[in-house]
Amino acid sequence: MVKYLKNIKIERIGYWGIGITKSDDGKKILIKWGALPGSIVDCVIKKNKKDYLEWHITKVHEYDPKYIDGEIFCPHFFSNINPNLGDNSSIEKHKIWCGWCKWQMISYPKQIELKQEIVEDCFRKVKEKPSFLPIVASPKEKWYRNKIEFSFWVYMAAREWIESKWNLWFHKQWEFSKIIDVDSCWLISDKANSVFEYIKKLCFESGLSTYDQKFNRWFFRHLVIREWVNTKQLMINLAVYPLDKKDEINTDNRENLKKIFKEDEFIKENITSFVITYNDGLADIVRWPNISTENIIGDWYIYEKLILDWIGQEKVESTFRISPFSFFQTNTHWAELLFQTAISNVLEVWEIKWKILDLYCGTGSIGIGFLKAGVWNNLIGIEIVEEAIQDANYNAEINGIKDNCKFIASPSEKVLSKNPEIENELTNIWLVIVDPPREWLHKNVVERISQLKEDNNFKLLYISCNPSTMARDIELFIEKWFKVKSLQAVDMFPQTHHIETVGVLT
Ligand SMILES: C[S@@+](CC[C@H](N)C(=O)[O-])C[C@H]1O[C@@H](n2cnc3c(N)ncnc32)[C@H](O)[C@@H]1O
């Protein structure tokens, strides 16, 4: 079995920025780590599956000049064309550099072009579809994220000037187990960066160690910053390992740090809400079934507004309460743009509409935003996270549409399968919205939506962050009662390979 490939040309790239080409015997070759169309690369094999081989790039011999027309702005950029890296002939050598803005060597107009090609490619097998509408560009190319998560980790040797093994901060890398030290990030605002730097300094000075997964002990685990663009509110969620017998020696240090957080003037001035999450689970995630939390500053919730402004209508503003673990779109201005795009793709004529069924509704932002526009009468929202549903109910109330909304905390696939709680309400549906996580829709959801279509002449609005699973689901829908009316990509994450796609089915 060949373990290395030399001088391979990447034909095209697909979803998740994965390079695609074919082996001599016709097997699909998937190439990760900085793949761009037209590059000539060396690779090492990582997976040999039945249908495909997965390779990782070890060296890029040549880029297609078309795809390196951008400006590399971040010193933490991962690539062997980063001028900040000096002798940089091997990607392998630098593989623990930050993996966020992987596309910064490509100019933004070219990124948009590439994303359009990727989504169109994902849908190439879908029959009888209209041409894709032109991709909607992001209003901002940098500083656009309203949420970022940093990890603390035991130092992984890579940069000689870092001497200590403990107490260093590292930014979560695209490769799960690799973390790097960053001083600031181009994807968040100046304010969020200065809060990050400040909290980092306080933690660094506290004498407490980073969490060590090997021994499941010590302290700092994650720092999550959420900054709302329209309300200017900012939330910190600091995840730490809880105090136990193994760490009694640090009790005073822990208490001191908390006191500093509570009394510090900079924190009071800049942070609306500060939550500490105590997490003793092994997994490298903030949320774990056994977590407990403590709210040391401000309220448990922060609020964001969405301002929808679409042609011919007045601006419509809706307000959302979001608790620390509830989902909210990570680019507020983009969310406004996405919802406007969705609404104008769905609406044909101004007429009285009935009910919206909003599946995977989070805190209700899409459904409530649409209802606030006054076009629809009723909303049923379904979401798996109980807290998000509590937020959704509250959001319906503060937006003055409580009596028109019903939210249910449940997996969509469960509640839709003949659940008496909503069975009687699944009539007069005018619009079904699905905005699922990256995976395919559960087969029960596809089946139930298709059944409902037999009795209700609704449109299906499918919003997705994964065009390849969306394309597969849409193929299933068109086998039943649906036709594809429109498809359009919306760019929420400039400098990265992530893409959002909006589809309307009738
Ligand atoms: C991409 S987010 C969309 C949220 C919301 N539509 C919004 O725009 O804020 C996907 C949501 O699906 C929820 N979710 C995940 N699995 C689910 C399931 N099986 N049933 C219902 N909701 C689910 C997640 O908690 C998350 O809130």
PDBQT file of the ligand as one rigid body, heavy atoms in Angstrom, charges set to zero:
ROOT
HETATM    1  C1  LIG A 601     -27.818  25.652  13.167  1.00  0.00    +0.000 C 
HETATM    2  S1  LIG A 601     -28.631  25.793  14.715  1.00  0.00    +0.000 S 
HETATM    3  C2  LIG A 601     -30.016  26.774  14.258  1.00  0.00    +0.000 C 
HETATM    4  C3  LIG A 601     -30.729  27.505  15.362  1.00  0.00    +0.000 C 
HETATM    5  C4  LIG A 601     -31.755  28.545  14.970  1.00  0.00    +0.000 C 
HETATM    6  N1  LIG A 601     -32.521  28.180  13.797  1.00  0.00    +0.000 N 
HETATM    7  C5  LIG A 601     -31.135  29.904  14.824  1.00  0.00    +0.000 C 
HETATM    8  O1  LIG A 601     -31.024  30.385  13.697  1.00  0.00    +0.000 OA
HETATM    9  O2  LIG A 601     -30.752  30.497  15.834  1.00  0.00    +0.000 OA
HETATM   10  C6  LIG A 601     -29.243  24.186  14.939  1.00  0.00    +0.000 C 
HETATM   11  C7  LIG A 601     -30.065  23.996  16.189  1.00  0.00    +0.000 C 
HETATM   12  O3  LIG A 601     -30.567  22.659  16.189  1.00  0.00    +0.000 OA
HETATM   13  C8  LIG A 601     -30.609  22.194  17.525  1.00  0.00    +0.000 C 
HETATM   14  N2  LIG A 601     -30.706  20.722  17.433  1.00  0.00    +0.000 N 
HETATM   15  C9  LIG A 601     -29.716  19.831  17.289  1.00  0.00    +0.000 A 
HETATM   16  N3  LIG A 601     -30.212  18.584  17.154  1.00  0.00    +0.000 NA
HETATM   17  C10 LIG A 601     -31.566  18.701  17.207  1.00  0.00    +0.000 A 
HETATM   18  C11 LIG A 601     -32.650  17.773  17.109  1.00  0.00    +0.000 A 
HETATM   19  N4  LIG A 601     -32.433  16.466  16.916  1.00  0.00    +0.000 N 
HETATM   20  N5  LIG A 601     -33.902  18.252  17.209  1.00  0.00    +0.000 NA
HETATM   21  C12 LIG A 601     -34.140  19.566  17.396  1.00  0.00    +0.000 A 
HETATM   22  N6  LIG A 601     -33.166  20.491  17.502  1.00  0.00    +0.000 NA
HETATM   23  C13 LIG A 601     -31.892  20.067  17.395  1.00  0.00    +0.000 A 
HETATM   24  C14 LIG A 601     -29.353  22.773  18.138  1.00  0.00    +0.000 C 
HETATM   25  O4  LIG A 601     -29.428  22.817  19.539  1.00  0.00    +0.000 OA
HETATM   26  C15 LIG A 601     -29.322  24.178  17.502  1.00  0.00    +0.000 C 
HETATM   27  O5  LIG A 601     -30.006  25.109  18.294  1.00  0.00    +0.000 OA
ENDROOT
TORSDOF 0
